[in-house]
Amino acid sequence: QLQLVESGGGSVQPGGSLRLSCEAFGMTSLPVVIAWFRQAPGKDREWVACSNIYDQRYGDSYRDRFTISRDRAKNTIYLQMTNLKPDDTSVYYCAARPAEYSYCSPRVSDYDFWGQGSQVTVSS
């Protein structure tokens, strides 16, 4: 059974950077499709970025500031976040689609496996 374990959240000032990590356990290689979502208090979970080993996709609000990447040797996927803003304050989740799917999706319901969530707080 695939398990995703996140790390790297924390507090940062506006304009700062953070890198989130999501390590996959229970598989010999990373899932084909892995994404990052975020959820602010009182709001729906929102798609941020996705990697499907061929390319990377981003939500419109993130493509200029966030970068998703894979390290196959470490079975880990990353989300590098730069120029962070107070509105980026959220709990960030990594998620994976079942193995039979090879394309990205922005829908929460298309992902079966989720990390525990990492709090990111952007404040001065």
Phi, psi and chi 1 to 4 in degrees:
 res  aa     phi    psi   chi1   chi2   chi3   chi4
   1 GLN       -  128.6  176.5   78.7   -6.2      -
   2 LEU   -69.1  135.3  174.1   64.7      -      -
   3 GLN  -129.5  133.6 -174.3  178.3   11.2      -
   4 LEU  -112.0  127.9  -57.9  174.1      -      -
   5 VAL  -122.9  121.5  178.5      -      -      -
   6 GLU   -98.4  155.9  -60.2  177.1   36.4      -
   7 SER  -155.9  165.6   59.6      -      -      -
   8 GLY   105.8   -2.5      -      -      -      -
   9 GLY   -70.8  174.8      -      -      -      -
  10 GLY   159.6 -163.0      -      -      -      -
  11 SER  -110.5  141.8  -63.7      -      -      -
  12 VAL  -148.5  154.1   64.8      -      -      -
  13 GLN   -81.4  156.2  -68.0 -173.9  -19.3      -
  14 PRO   -53.8  137.7  -27.6   35.6      -      -
  15 GLY    90.0   -9.8      -      -      -      -
  16 GLY   -82.0 -177.6      -      -      -      -
  17 SER  -130.8  153.7  -60.2      -      -      -
  18 LEU  -146.2  152.5  -85.1  177.1      -      -
  19 ARG  -123.3  123.4 -172.1  178.5   75.4  164.4
  20 LEU   -94.6  144.4  -57.8  179.0      -      -
  21 SER  -120.6  149.3  -58.8      -      -      -
  22 CYS  -140.3  108.2  173.7      -      -      -
  23 GLU   -99.2  135.9 -173.8  172.2    1.9      -
  24 ALA   -98.1  128.5      -      -      -      -
  25 PHE  -117.9  151.4  -65.4   90.7      -      -
  26 GLY    93.3    1.8      -      -      -      -
  27 MET  -137.8  152.2  -64.7  180.0   66.4      -
  28 THR   -80.2  -14.5   55.9      -      -      -
  29 SER  -145.8  164.2   60.3      -      -      -
  30 LEU   -64.4  147.2  -78.9  169.9      -      -
  31 PRO   -57.5  154.2  -23.7   33.3      -      -
  32 VAL   -62.7  -45.2  174.2      -      -      -
  33 VAL  -116.4  117.7 -178.8      -      -      -
  34 ILE  -129.9  140.4  -61.7 -173.8      -      -
  35 ALA  -133.9  164.2      -      -      -      -
  36 TRP  -116.0  135.9  -72.9   95.4      -      -
  37 PHE  -123.5  168.2  -70.9   78.2      -      -
  38 ARG  -144.6  156.1   74.2 -177.6 -163.7 -178.6
  39 GLN  -143.3  117.0 -172.3  166.2   18.9      -
  40 ALA   -88.7  156.8      -      -      -      -
  41 PRO   -55.2  129.7  -25.7   34.7      -      -
  42 GLY    77.6    5.0      -      -      -      -
  43 LYS  -120.0  163.0  -65.2 -172.2  176.5 -179.6
  44 ASP   -72.3  157.0  -68.2  -23.2      -      -
  45 ARG   -68.7  135.8 -164.0  163.0  -65.9 -170.8
  46 GLU  -123.8  135.1  175.6 -174.3   23.6      -
  47 TRP   -72.2  136.0  176.1   66.2      -      -
  48 VAL  -110.7  -53.1  173.8      -      -      -
  49 ALA  -160.5  161.5      -      -      -      -
  50 CYS  -148.3  145.8 -179.7      -      -      -
  51 SER  -127.1  132.3  167.3      -      -      -
  52 ASN  -124.4   31.7   71.1  -14.3      -      -
  53 ILE    68.9  -18.3   76.3  174.0      -      -
  54 TYR   -98.9  -37.5  -57.1  111.2      -      -
  55 ASP  -156.2 -177.4   62.3    5.4      -      -
  56 GLN  -126.9  143.6  -63.0   77.6   41.8      -
  57 ARG  -124.8  149.1  -56.5  -70.4  177.0   90.4
  58 TYR  -135.1  148.0  -62.3   90.1      -      -
  59 GLY   -67.1  153.0      -      -      -      -
  60 ASP   -57.4  -30.6  -70.5  -18.4      -      -
  61 SER   -80.0   -6.4  -58.2      -      -      -
  62 TYR  -121.8  -15.1  -46.8  107.6      -      -
  63 ARG   -63.1  -24.4   66.9 -179.6   70.3 -106.3
  64 ASP   -91.3  -10.0  -66.7  -27.9      -      -
  65 ARG  -123.5  -24.4  -59.8 -175.5  -63.7  125.1
  66 PHE  -112.8  147.7  -67.3    4.5      -      -
  67 THR  -134.0  126.3  -57.6      -      -      -
  68 ILE   -99.8  139.0 -171.3  171.0      -      -
  69 SER  -150.7  163.0   61.7      -      -      -
  70 ARG  -121.7  144.9  -65.7  173.7  175.9 -110.2
  71 ASP  -122.8   99.0 -174.8  -27.0      -      -
  72 ARG   -64.6  -33.9  -68.9 -179.6  175.2   82.7
  73 ALA   -65.1  -29.5      -      -      -      -
  74 LYS  -102.6    2.0  -64.7 -177.7  178.7  179.8
  75 ASN    52.0   42.3 -106.7   21.3      -      -
  76 THR  -132.4  142.9  -61.1      -      -      -
  77 ILE  -117.7  146.7 -167.9  162.7      -      -
  78 TYR  -122.5  155.6  -57.7   98.8      -      -
  79 LEU  -128.8  106.9 -176.6   68.2      -      -
  80 GLN   -89.0  123.4  177.3   69.7   48.6      -
  81 MET  -117.8  127.7  -56.0 -178.1  -69.5      -
  82 THR  -123.9  164.8   63.1      -      -      -
  83 ASN    47.1   50.7 -168.0   20.9      -      -
  84 LEU   -68.2  146.7  -76.3  161.8      -      -
  85 LYS  -121.6  158.2  -53.2  171.5 -177.6  179.7
  86 PRO   -54.4  -33.3  -29.8   36.7      -      -
  87 ASP   -66.7  -13.5  -74.8   -9.8      -      -
  88 ASP   -80.4   -5.5  -66.6  -42.6      -      -
  89 THR   -61.2  118.2  -64.3      -      -      -
  90 SER  -168.5  170.9  -71.2      -      -      -
  91 VAL   -92.4  127.4  177.8      -      -      -
  92 TYR  -103.9  135.4  -74.2   73.3      -      -
  93 TYR  -124.1  137.6  -61.6   90.1      -      -
  94 CYS   -95.0  153.6   61.7      -      -      -
  95 ALA  -150.4  151.5      -      -      -      -
  96 ALA  -129.0  144.0      -      -      -      -
  97 ARG   -85.3  158.1  -62.5 -162.0   72.2 -177.3
  98 PRO   -56.0  153.6  -25.2   34.5      -      -
  99 ALA   -60.2  -25.2      -      -      -      -
 100 GLU   -76.9   -7.0   61.1  -95.7   35.4      -
 101 TYR  -102.4  137.9  -64.1   99.4      -      -
 102 SER  -120.8    4.3   60.8      -      -      -
 103 TYR  -121.1  153.9   54.8   91.0      -      -
 104 CYS   -73.7  154.9  -75.0      -      -      -
 105 SER  -143.6  142.7  168.4      -      -      -
 106 PRO   -87.9    1.3   31.9  -33.2      -      -
 107 ARG   -90.7  129.1  -67.6 -167.7  -63.4  -94.2
 108 VAL   -56.3  -40.0  170.8      -      -      -
 109 SER   -68.6  -12.4   58.8      -      -      -
 110 ASP   -85.8   -1.8  -75.5  -17.6      -      -
 111 TYR  -113.2  127.3  -66.9   81.3      -      -
 112 ASP   -97.2  -20.3  -75.5    4.8      -      -
 113 PHE  -122.6  132.8  -54.5   96.3      -      -
 114 TRP  -132.8  144.3  -69.3   84.9      -      -
 115 GLY   -75.8  176.5      -      -      -      -
 116 GLN   -81.1  -12.9   80.2  -81.9   15.4      -
 117 GLY    96.9  141.2      -      -      -      -
 118 SER  -128.4  126.7  -67.6      -      -      -
 119 GLN   -78.6  129.6  175.9   68.7   47.4      -
 120 VAL  -120.6  123.1  171.7      -      -      -
 121 THR  -121.4  125.1  -58.2      -      -      -
 122 VAL  -115.0  112.2 -175.4      -      -      -
 123 SER  -157.9  148.4  152.7      -      -      -
 124 SER   -94.5      -   54.8      -      -      -
